[in-house]
Amino acid sequence: MKTAFHPRLINDPFGDPGLYIQFLYKKRAILFDLGQLDALSIRDLLKITHIFVSHTHIDHFIGFDTLLRHLIGRDKVIFLYGPEGFMECFENRIRSYNWNLIKEYENELIFYAGEIREDEILMKPFHSSKGFKGGKMEVKERDSLCLIEEDSFSIETEIFDHKIPVLGFSLIENFHINIDKSALDEMDIPVGPWINQFKEALYKNPEGDERFIVRFKKDGRQRELEFNLRELSDRISKITKGQKITYITDIVGSKENMEKAIDLARGADHLFIEATFMDRDRDMAHSKYHLTAKEAGIIARKARVKNLTLFHFSPRYSTDSEEIIREAHLFWHSQLKN
């Protein structure tokens, strides 16, 4: 089964944290964390629409300058979210530059910065045409883990303790649409751009009680076939459980953090989680508010995740990265006692 979202770490496990999630068959991507972005191409950067920042320590936010540099002079809207204190950090960062000439640009770059608190979300726009001076603050009530919700997916976030508030995130696909190529062959309809339009229509209206036009080119001629969306879906697609991708970093292995992490990652198809220290150095890990490989493995096991990728290794283990992975996998695959 082909997945709709393709996640990949931007850097190696010893580099700055960052998870790039590309939307397959779309020119779109989202980003979890903003560490160094040099490994991403300009084409990759231009696909980004939403950025979710765990916190603004330098190794999680320094990539903002790279992103900003490539977006200036383009028509683009970017949504950024971070924990309590993020708004001030973002505003100080973007206002640290002199924007006296930017009003001469014909294109408009807009950032919407969001700050996630326990019971509310603050949102403020920053327009290039106004020299990135912050606009009117909006305050929304926060009463669930759900941060944003679109037709095809949602983003959930949880607040963790890193001696400051940090955020963990899950991308949850509402459901997955698998196209039956053999059914299309039987109907003598070729694949094409209409498939994405079909999927978008089905995400918007899962009941499918509407007209849908399949437009395609065959034998040099433009053709159109009309269907009921639900009937077409029954003939050419199979609906399955959606994909879940979870990202967790920079949390101390306290009882509360561990429980929150397990709940956020529960049933994930792929968990990306820090394993900064080995268990033999757990005192150091706790003093620096990071997870050990053992703790990462326990979270993965209790959350029953299908795939596990570790990152954010301390440089003290530069020759022992395989040992970190073995330790985490040992506790991931060990038998659950409860």
N, C-alpha and C positions, 0 to 999 in steps of 0.2 A: 504494500500500500504506500503510495506517495503521500508525504506529509505536506501540509500547507505552509508550515513555518520551518525554516532551516536555521537553527542556532549554531553559532560558533564563537569561541573565545577569541578576542582580538589579539591577545598576546599570549606568550607561553606562561606556564604556571608560576614562574618567578617574576613576570612582568606586571605592569599595572592591570588591575581588574577591569573588565569590560566584556559584555556579551552582546554580540551583534545578531539580531534575528531578522532574517530576510523573509519577506512574503513571497513565496514561489508563485510564478506566473503574474506577479505585479511588480511595478517599479516602486516598491515601498519597503521600508525596514524600520525597526525600532531598536533602541539601545538601552541596555541596563548598565549604568555607570559610564563615566567619562574619563577614564585614564588615558594614557598616551594613545593616540589614534593613527600613528604613522603607518601602521600595517593596513589601514583601510585606504582604498583608492578614492579619488574624488567622486567617481561614479557611485561608490558605496555610500559616501557621506551625503550625497544629494538625494538619496532614497529615504533618508531618515525623516520621520514625521513626529515621533515622540521619543523623549529621553527620560529615563527614570533613574535618578541619582540616589544611591544608598546614603551618602553623606558627602560633605565637601572637604574631607582630607585631601591633600594635594594629589595623591595617587589615584583618586577617584573622580577628580574634577579638572585636572590640568588640561585634558583634551578639549575643553570648551574653546580655548583659543584657536586650536587647529580648525575646529568646526566653524567657528565664527569667521575666520579668515577666508574660507572657501565659500561661505554663504553671502558675504557682502556683495552687493550689486546684483542679486538674484531675487526674483519674486518667490518668496518661500514663507511658510508658516510652520513654526516649530513649537511644540508643547514640551516643557520641561517640568518635572516634579521632583521634589526633594523633601527632606524631613524638616522639623521645626528649626528655624534659623536660616533656611535655604534662601528665602526671599532677600534677606539682607546681603548674603554672600553673592547671590546672582547680581543684584543691583550694583553692589560695589565693584564687581568684576567688570560688568559691561560699561559702567560709567567711568572706569579707570582710563578709558581711551578718549581722545579728543575727536568729536564727531562733527566739527564745524563745517565740513564739506559734504557730508552725507546727504544733505537735502538736495544736492545737485543730481543725485542718482534718480533715474526714472523708475527703477524697480523698488519694490517695498519688501523689506525683510521684517517679519513680526515674530517676536517671542512671546509666548504665554507662559509665565512662571507660576508654578503652583507649589504651595507649602502645605505638607500633610501633617496635621496635628491629631491628637487623640480623638477630638470630637468635631473638628472642622477642617475645611480646606480653604486656603487663601489663594486667590488667583489675581494676577495683575498683568496687563499687556505692556509690551515694550516695542514701539514702532520705530523703524529706522528713519522715517520721514520726520519724526519728532526728536531726533537725536537720542533715541532710546531712553527718553525720560519716561519713567513709569506712569501708566495711566491709572484709572480708578480701580481701587481694590475691591474685589468681590469676595464675599464670604459665603461658603456653602456648608450646610450641616453634614457631618460625616457620621453615618450610623451603621456602617458595615465595612468589611474588608474591600469591597469593590470600589475601585478608583475610577475607572472608565469602562464604558460598555458600548461596543459597536455591534453591528449586525452579525459579524462572524466570530467575534472574540470579546473577551473582557480581560482587564488587568486587576488583580487583587494585590493588596499591599499590607504588610504587617510592620509594626514598629518594634524594634529590638533595642537592647542596651549595649552600647559600646563606650560607656562613660559619657556619651552623648546619644541622642536618638539617631538610629539608623533604620533604613527601610530595606525590607526584603520584598521580592515581587514574584508573582506567578502570572503567566500568560495562559489563559484557558480558552481554547477553541470551543465554540458553542456546540458544533457538531461537524463532522467531516463528510464531504461529498466525494464519493469515488465514482468516476465515470467508467462505464462498461464499454470499452472500445468495440467489442464484438457486436454489441447491440447497435452501435452507430453504423457498423459495416452492414448489418442486416437492413437498416433503414436507408442505406446509401447516403449517409450524411457525413461529410468529412469533419475532422476536428478543426478548430479555428478560434478566433477571438470570441465567437458567440458563446463558447463554453464558460468563459469568465463571466459574461453577462448573465448566463443561466444560473451560475452559482450565486452571484450577487442577488439575483431576483429571489432565489430560494432562501437565502439568508434573511432577506427582508420580509419574506412571506412564507414561512415554513409550511403553512397549510396549502399553499400553492394554488389557491382558487382564483386564478387570473389568466389572462391570455399572454402567451409568450411567442415571439416571432424568432425563428432561427434563420439567420441571414448568412449565406455562404456563397462562395464562388466555385463553380464547377464547369469544366469544359468551356472555360472562357466566358461563362454567363453568370450574372448575379441572380441568385435564387432566394426565395423566401418561403418558409413553411410555417404555418400557424398551429400551435398546440395549446392545450390547457397545461399550465405549468406543473401541476401535480401529476397529471397523466404522463407527461414527458419524463418527469423525475422517476416515476415508477418503472418506466421502460429503459432508461439509460443510466440510472445511478443507483448507488447503494449508500444509505446514510448510516454512518457509524459514529461511535463515541469520539469526541474531539480530542485533540492533542493538549497536553499540559506541560509547560516548561517553567521550572522554578529556579530562582536565583537568590542565593543567600551568602552574605559576606560580612566580615567584621562584627561578629557578635561573640560575647563571652559565653562559655558553656554553662550558664546558670540554669537552674531548674525551670524558671519562667521562660528564658530564651529557648531552651530545648523544646519545651512544650509548644511554644508558638511556632517554632521552625517545623516541627513534625506536622502540625495542623496546616500550615501554609503549603507544605510540600506533599501532603497526603495524596497518594495515587498518581504522582507525577510520572509522566513518560520519561522525563529527563530532569534530573536535579543537578544544577551547577552550584557547588558549595565550596567555601574556603576550607582548607586544611593547613593552617599556617604553621602549626607546630606538631611535633611528635608527642605521643602520650607521655614519654619519659620526661618531657619538658612542660608538663601541664601546669606547673606552678608559674612558669614564665608566661605561658599562654593566658592564664587567668589574670595575671598582673597587667598584661597588655590588652586584655579584653578581646582575645581571639579564640577560635576553635582549635582543638587538636584533631588529628586525623581520626582518632578513635571516636570522638564526639560526632564528627561528620558522618562516619560510618553508622553510628547508632541512629542518628536522625534519618539517614537513608533507609535503614532497616525498618524502623518503627513507622515511617511514612509509607513503606512498601513501594518505593520508587523502582522504575524498570531499568533506568540507566543512570549512571553516576559519573560526573566529571568534576575533578578536584582542581583548585587553582589557589592563587595567593599564597604560595609557599614562601616561608622565611628563607632568605639567602644563606642562613646557617646550614641549610640542607642541600646546598648546590650540587653535592656529589651523592645525595641520598634520596633523590626524588622517587625512585622506585620503591624505596622503603616506606615512604609516606603513603603511596598508593596501596601497597600491600597491607599496611596497618588499617587503613580505612576500609578496604575490601573485606578484610577478615571480620570486622564487626558489622559490615553491611550484610554479609552472607551467613552470619551465625544465626542459630535458631532463636526465634522470638520466644521469650518466656511469658509475655503478656501482651 
